[in-house]
Amino acid sequence: MSLKKFAERLSRLGCVVKVIDDKIELDIEEHKFKITFDADWLRNISNFYRARQLSYDSERRVLVANRFAEYHLTRLDLGFIFNNEHKFKDGKGCEVLVGRASDEFVLSFFESERYEMIFTRIKDRIGRRHDMQRRRGENRISLRPNDFLIRPHTARFTVPRKPRNNTVDKIATDRIRACLFSLACIKGECWEISYDIKSRGLLYRQYEEPDDIEISIPQATYESSIVSYYKVAKSSHFPSQIFLSYYHILEYFFLQVADQTLFSAVRARLNDPTFIPNYDNVSRLIATIKRNDNTDDEKKMLRDVLKKYVPEEDYIEFVKDLEERKGEKLVTGSKQRIFGEQFTIKLEKGHALANTASLLKHIRNALVHSSDRYSREDCYLPFSESEEIFVKYIPLVQFMAEKVIYATAKC
């Protein structure tokens, strides 16, 4: 009976299935398979389809029963994922288990709408496997249940008895979040409950796989310090960290460009043949120094860096091409409210770089300052929808950073 339910699910996914004892014969288009289930799988599948207390929330990816709640996790750090489990207990008999998902969770996901979204990739994978083994003369390829099922990492909170006037789900999330924080502190493993991550752009893909092309040895020597920031940006998958690392490249030249601007203005005064160190001329010199000393105005320093190293015509062309490829006014649309303020970028010479400098500086400030200067919904919070702002403007700051790297390289 249990395998019949499992087979019905595969049938609803478009497969041709037939149950024979503890096996399922499966046809997917021209590919033929047989799935063999051991005693443990048969028992677990049977228990799952007979259970009446299980409730799976496909949107939140949470499985709830009378005495436990299990939550899909997302790994935040890039370290190797071991299969070991982490178990937390308290004096009341409660337990949190962080590790691979239970069979109940795996089967719940198998029955959910989300599984349908990835089934195409599963078919492609086992189809390639079928083609390879067919070349060795095998007709119907043997598979295991795990070849069809997804087993992510989860956190499972279990209580000794069903809570009164409450659900396990209501009390589990705070306990699990506390355990994940403890795990980050003690073991250095960083996980987050998946539905706590509101940003769709958490995993930010920064490049497309290039075609096979010959890459030549660059003749330029690049500034190693800013290249390090660039590599941090390229290797991170957090949009906010990517944005900040690219911005660091621009910020790296703030004082250098400011000093050059001040030096040029002062030198022009001093090199004037009519300059005599009398009261009026010295006063004018002091005024020139004050007027050109921008070290207290980071927005002006950013504008000066962009003006010095980024050709405005190239930037305007880049934005136009970006919006054309995306099919919408990502940057130059009507005034957009960003962290409590409104901005518009005019793609006109004399305005484009200055407008962008104000925008980038504001986003940078919102990122590095965590105080709730604005209303709570306008503050930057990790994993919230505000991550989408960084995803949107990363192409701009990346373009600026690359132009600065190229312009400051030595041949």
Protein Blocks (a to p, Z undefined) as FASTA:
>chain_A
ZZmmmmmmmmmnopacddehjaccddehjbccdddddfklmmmmmmmmmpmkbccdfklo
pacdfkbccdddddfbfcdcdfbdcddddfkopacddddddfklmmmmmmpmklmmmmmm
mmmmmmmmmmmmmmnopabdcddfklmpccddddddddfbdcehiafklmmmmmmmmmmm
mmmmmnopacddfklpmbfklpacfbdcdddddddddfbdcdfklmmmmmmmmmpcbfkl
mmmmmmmmmmmmmmmmmmmmmmmmmmmmmmpmklccbfklmmmmmmmmmmmmcklmmklm
mmmmmmmmmcfklmmmmmmmmmmmnopafklmccddeehiacddddbehklmmmmmmmmm
mmmmmmmpmbffbafklpccehiaklmmmmmmmmmmmmmmmmmmmmmpcZZ
